Amino acid sequence: MTENFDKFINEIIEESEGRCNGPTLRQLSSKARYRWTACRENPYSSGYKRIFWGDKKYPLDLRKCARNPRQGTAAYEDCRDRRNAILRRMRKNKKRLKR
């Protein structure tokens, strides 16, 4: 029982420290300022890093995405989410106009 308990505690500690052992899907962020978090490949060195994006204070705007940011960074994830949200909004408006 103690071996399983120790493994369980070690897993909890690793998750709380935010170590990234591989890429993950986006999740709700544990930081109050951001909406999303995920583990992505580090574009500047080897391994993985945890990124946070989706500032809750500001509305969606594509002016930040004029230049394509480097893949695997928070700016890249933020621009991708913004573009997808705007496309969803446009599709929804087209459906409304057809009625």
N, C-alpha and C positions, 0 to 999 in steps of 0.2 A: 504494500500500500504506500509506503513512503517513497518508493521509486517513481510510481505514477504521480504521486502528489508533487514531487520535485520537478518532474517533466512539465506538469501543468503550470506550476509557478514560473518556471523558466519561459514557457510560451507567453504567459501574461506579461512578464517583464520585457520580453523582446517586442511584443506588440506595443506596449506603452512607450518604449524608447523610440519607436518609429523606424526601426531598421527595415530596410527594403532588401529582400533576398531575391526578388524577381518582379516583373511587371504585374500590376494589379489593375482591376477596373476602377473607375472613379467611384468615390464614396463621399458621403457627407463629411465635411471637414470638422475636425475637433477644435480648430481655431475659430473664434467668434467673428473675425473679420471676413473670412472666406467662405464660399459655398461648397467647394469641392476639394478633394485631395486624391492623389494617386501616386503609385511608384512607377517611375519611368527610367529608361536607360539614361545614364549621365552622358550628355554629348561632349563634355569637356575632358572626361577621364573614364576609366573603366568602372564597372559596377552600376548600381542603381541609386536613385535619390528620390526622396519624397517631395512632391511639388504641391503647392496650394494655389488655387486660382478662383476667379469668380468673386470679385469684390462686391459685397452686399450693398455698399453705399451708392454705387453708380449704376445708371441704367445701361442697357445694351447699346453699344455704339461701335461702328466699324472703323472709325478714324484711327484707332490704335493699330489696326491691322493693315495699314497702307503698304507696309513692307512685310513680306512673309518672314515671321520669326523662325528660329532654328527649331527643328523637330525635337521633342523631348523636354522642352522648357515650359514653364508656366504660361508664358505669353502665347505659345503655340496652342496649348490646350484652351486658353481663354478665347483666342480668335476662332478656333474651330467651333466652340460652343456658341459663340455669338453668331457666326454665320449660319449654323443649323437653326438657331432660334429665330433668326430673321426669315429664313426660308420657310419655316413652319408657319410663321405669321403671314407671309405672303400667300401660301397655299390656303390658309384659313380664310383670308380675305377674298381670294378667287372663288371659293365655294360659296361665300355669302353673296357675291355679286351675281352668281349664276341663278340664285333663287328667284 
